Every structure is written in C-alpha cells, then in structure tokens.
Amino acid sequence: MKLNRMIRPTSTRFFLAGLLFLLALTAVTFQPASAQAPTPSDDEVNAIAKHLYCPVCENTPLDVCPTVACAQWRQQIRDLLMEGRTEQEIRDYFVARYGDRVLAEPPRYGFNWLVYVLPPVLFLAGAFVVYRVLRGSYRPVQQVEAPPPPPDDDPYLKRLEEELRRREQEGQ
C-alpha cells in the first residue's frame, strides 16, 4: 500500500500539470471565431463608384455605366470594401491601375490646378470687362454748341432763298 500511495500523488501531479499545459496551450492558440463581414450594400458601392469614371466609356460615371466591365469594377469595389479598405484606398487602387482619368474630380497637382484656378480668374476678368463697357456706355452725353448761324451776307444763302421764292411763285 505504501507503494500505491507514493505513485498516486506523483501521477496526479503529472496529470494536473499536463492538463494545465494543455489549457495554457489552448488559451494561447485560441482565436474567437468571427462572423464574416456583411456584404456592402449597393448604396455603399455606388457612393464610391459615383466618384470614379468608367475607364472604357467616355464621360460615364462608374455607378451608372451599363457595361459588363463596369459591373465587374463595381463588384471589385464591393470586394475591396469587404477586405476593409477605405474609400480613399479604393480610389488610389483604381488610379494606380487606370490613371487619373478615372477620377470624377481631377487631382489638384501639376497642370490640373488650372482647372480650379482658371475659371474664377476668367469670370472675374469677364466681369471687369462688362463693368468697363457698361460704365462707358452710361456716361452723360457732352453738350456740343451749335454752330453759329451763317452770316446774312452769304451769297449762297441769298441765291438759295431766291430760288425757293421763284419756285413758289411758279407753283401757284
């Protein structure tokens, strides 16, 4: 019996130590099961797609383009959203693949800044020209003196008056 008592506490210790080791190993390797991220709605996809233009069709936003290619690109946006990418990351992804022409709003660097600066400058210059033209057209008319009456001793005037009298007398 003495032998039995001696073996038993030691085996229990090994058993408890092994159980504790397995529990610790399970706790370290345990990762909670996460549910699959919900599929982004069409509204979420179109909110990004409306800021992108179809790389195939001219001047057609990606959210309304009816081509098969655009449907695939919208699905690609949905997949990128499911991966957890942000709107800016998705735009950068499309710019990297298709260039700046896919953006609805040109980037504000290089010669593209003219798109933002030139229209207001032209508008102000046009307003200034219109102001100057209107201001010039409403100036008061300067009074010009009438020429002095011809002198009474003008021979041409005397001859004209005589001709008029003679025609009056002939016409009566």
Residue pairs with C-beta under 8 A, 6 or more apart in sequence:
37 82
37 84
39 78
39 82
40 78
40 81
40 82
44 81
45 63
45 74
45 77
45 78
45 81
46 63
46 74
47 87
48 77
48 81
48 87
48 90
48 91
49 61
49 62
49 63
49 73
49 74
49 77
50 61
50 62
50 63
50 64
50 104
51 87
51 91
51 103
51 104
51 105
52 61
52 62
52 73
52 91
52 94
52 102
52 103
52 104
53 59
53 60
53 61
53 62
53 101
53 102
53 103
53 104
54 60
54 61
54 62
54 65
54 67
54 69
54 70
54 73
54 102
55 69
55 73
55 98
55 101
55 102
56 67
56 69
56 70
57 65
57 67
57 70
60 70
61 104
62 70
62 73
62 74
62 102
63 74
73 94
77 90
80 89
80 90
80 93
81 90
85 93
91 103
94 102
95 102
95 103
100 106
100 107
100 112
106 112
106 115
108 116
150 157
